[in-house]
Structure formats: C-alpha cells, structure tokens
C-alpha cells in the first residue's frame, strides 16, 4: 500500500508540474536590457521596453458581496495583457496591468 501511495503522489506531482505554462516574476529584463518591475505604470514600462508584441484589453467587473450574501457588480476595471518577445534564449513575458499599473509578470514557457 505504501508503494502505491508514493507512486500516486509522484504522479500527481509530475502532472502538476507539467500543467503550468507560466511562472510569476516581480522583475524582468527587456530585450534592450532595461528592467521593469511590478508596480510600474504602463507608460513607464512602454518607455523602457518599447511596444509589446501583442496587447489585449478587457473590462473586468468589480464585484461586492452584500450583507445578505448576494453579489452585486459595483463597477468595472480595465485589464491589459502585454506580451513581450525578449529575444533568443529568453522566455516571452506576459505583463498584466489593471487601471494602468503593472500587477503581474509571467514568463511564458510555451507559445
């Protein structure tokens, strides 16, 4: 029984490691060598790294839970996802902005 449990844990661990296709970072180096980090504005990132390879924009609802337990939309926020190709030997990076501020940097392991 112990061997079966160990095998199950090992298989689950391998499956979990294979299923991720991005890793989170706080700072990245752009293709030109300049650094950007979480907390910077979109204009600061753009001035350091130039234009991204691709850019998507979406409106995300802002939700609040009422005292009754119900959920109500109180507004929207704008999220942008920028993809930067960082050069040979470097993983592409996806930068996520909300309301013009860099919230998350993810290194993409596959395109």
C-alpha positions as CSV (number, residue, x, y, z in Angstrom):
1,X,0.0,0.0,0.0
2,X,2.9,2.4,0.8
3,X,4.4,1.9,-2.6
4,X,1.0,2.7,-4.3
5,X,0.6,5.9,-2.2
6,X,4.1,7.0,-3.1
7,X,3.5,6.4,-6.8
8,X,0.3,8.4,-6.6
9,X,2.0,11.3,-5.0
10,X,4.8,11.2,-7.5
11,X,2.4,11.0,-10.5
12,X,0.3,13.9,-9.1
13,X,3.5,16.0,-8.6
14,X,4.6,15.4,-12.2
15,X,1.2,16.1,-13.5
16,X,1.0,19.4,-11.6
17,X,4.5,20.5,-12.8
18,X,3.6,19.8,-16.4
19,X,0.2,21.6,-16.3
20,X,1.7,25.1,-15.6
21,X,2.6,27.2,-18.7
22,X,3.7,30.4,-16.9
23,X,5.8,31.4,-13.9
24,X,5.3,34.6,-11.9
25,X,8.1,37.1,-11.6
26,X,8.4,40.5,-9.9
27,X,11.1,41.9,-12.3
28,X,12.1,41.2,-15.8
29,X,14.8,42.4,-18.2
30,X,13.5,43.7,-21.5
31,X,15.1,42.8,-24.8
32,X,17.1,46.1,-24.7
33,X,18.5,45.2,-21.2
34,X,16.3,47.6,-19.2
35,X,14.5,46.3,-16.1
36,X,10.8,46.6,-15.3
37,X,9.0,45.6,-12.1
38,X,5.6,45.1,-10.6
39,X,4.1,48.5,-9.6
40,X,5.3,50.5,-12.6
41,X,2.8,52.3,-14.8
42,X,2.1,51.3,-18.3
43,X,3.8,54.4,-19.7
44,X,7.0,53.6,-17.6
45,X,7.1,50.0,-19.0
46,X,6.5,51.2,-22.5
47,X,9.2,53.8,-22.3
48,X,11.7,51.2,-21.0
49,X,10.7,48.2,-23.2
50,X,9.1,49.8,-26.2
51,X,5.9,48.5,-27.8
52,X,4.8,44.9,-26.9
53,X,4.5,42.2,-29.5
54,X,0.8,42.0,-28.7
55,X,-1.7,43.8,-26.5
56,X,-5.2,42.8,-25.4
57,X,-7.7,44.9,-23.3
58,X,-10.7,43.7,-21.4
59,X,-13.2,45.2,-19.0
60,X,-13.5,43.2,-15.8
61,X,-16.5,43.6,-13.5
62,X,-15.8,44.7,-9.9
63,X,-18.0,42.7,-7.5
64,X,-19.0,43.3,-3.9
65,X,-20.7,40.9,-1.5
66,X,-23.8,42.4,0.1
67,X,-24.8,41.8,3.8
68,X,-27.4,39.4,2.5
69,X,-24.7,37.3,0.9
70,X,-25.7,38.3,-2.7
71,X,-23.0,39.6,-5.1
72,X,-23.5,42.9,-6.9
73,X,-21.5,44.5,-9.6
74,X,-20.3,47.9,-8.4
75,X,-18.3,48.9,-11.5
76,X,-15.6,47.8,-13.9
77,X,-11.9,47.9,-14.2
78,X,-9.7,47.7,-17.3
79,X,-7.1,45.0,-17.6
80,X,-4.5,44.9,-20.3
81,X,-2.2,42.0,-21.1
82,X,1.0,42.8,-23.0
83,X,3.3,40.1,-24.5
84,X,7.0,40.9,-24.9
85,X,9.3,38.7,-27.0
86,X,12.5,39.0,-25.1
87,X,15.0,37.5,-27.5
88,X,16.8,34.3,-28.2
89,X,17.2,32.1,-25.1
90,X,14.7,34.1,-23.1
91,X,11.1,33.2,-22.4
92,X,8.4,35.6,-23.6
93,X,6.8,37.6,-20.8
94,X,3.1,38.5,-20.3
95,X,2.6,41.7,-18.3
96,X,-0.8,42.3,-16.8
97,X,-1.9,45.8,-16.0
98,X,-5.1,47.0,-14.2
99,X,-6.0,50.6,-14.2
100,X,-2.7,51.4,-15.8
101,X,-0.5,49.8,-13.1
102,X,1.6,46.6,-13.6
103,X,0.2,44.0,-11.3
104,X,1.8,40.7,-12.6
105,X,4.7,39.5,-14.7
106,X,4.5,35.9,-16.0
107,X,7.2,34.1,-18.0
108,X,5.5,32.0,-20.8
109,X,7.0,28.6,-21.2
110,X,5.3,27.9,-24.5
111,X,3.8,30.0,-27.3
